[in-house]
Amino acid sequence: MLNTKTETEALALWCPMGRARWGEVAINRQGVDSAAKGTCCLASACAMWRWAAPANPAVASKKKAPPKPTRGFCGLAGPVV
């Protein structure tokens, strides 16, 4: 899947749903290219976060569980494939 991110990568991205208080109003951006502090992605702490399936999942057996995913994407619009 293209455009998946690790949680660390996602935490640096702007979130269109995030809001920060600025005086009496809630803001999302500070200018054209600047996210307001507190409006970045929450990664797996967000209800919209979706884990991507591993590229080569191990065959699950009774003794070995499949690997946990390490990459994900924002479920707001879905992954870019």
N, C-alpha and C positions, 0 to 999 in steps of 0.2 A: 504494500500500500504506500502510495506516495504521500508526502506531506504529514507524516506522523511525527510526533515530537516526544522526546524524553520529558519527564516531569520538570527537570531543571531548565530545559529549553523553553517549555511552555510558560513557566513562571515569569519569564522576561517579556512575554507578549502582551499586547493590549487586549482587553476584553470589551466587546461592545455592550455587555450587560453590566459591567462594573460602574459604580457611582461613588463619588467622593463629595464630602460636604465642603462648600466654599461659601462662607457667610451664611446666607439664608437659602441658598439654592444647592441642588445636587448637580455636579458636573461630571463629565466623562473624559473630556480632553482639554488640554491647555494649548490652544493653537492647532495648527494643521498637523504637525508631525510629533506632537508631544502628548503622551498619556498623562492624565492627572495622577498624582501619587495615590495609590490604593485602588487603581482600576486595572491592574494587570491580572492575567489568568491565575486561577487558583489551582489549576491542574486537577489532580484526583480528589481534591477537597470540594470540587464543584459537582453539583448534581448532573450537569450536562457532559462531564468528562466521560469518554468511552475508551476502553483499552483496545488496542489493535491486536489482532491475532499474530502470534509469532510467525515469521516467514517460513520456517521449517519446524513445525511443532513435532516434538518427539511422540512416538507412539506410546500411548498410555498403557501401562501394564498394572498388575496388581501390586507390584513392588515399587514402581516408579511413577510419580505424578507428572503430568505435563508441565513444561516450564511456565513460570508466571510471565505475563507480558511485561515488557519494559518500555513500550512506546504506546502513545495514545493520541487522541485528537479531540477537538471540541465537537460535541454532539449537536450543537445549535444548528449547524448547517450540514454536518456530516463530513466525512473525509474527502479529500480531493484524490480521485483515482485515475 
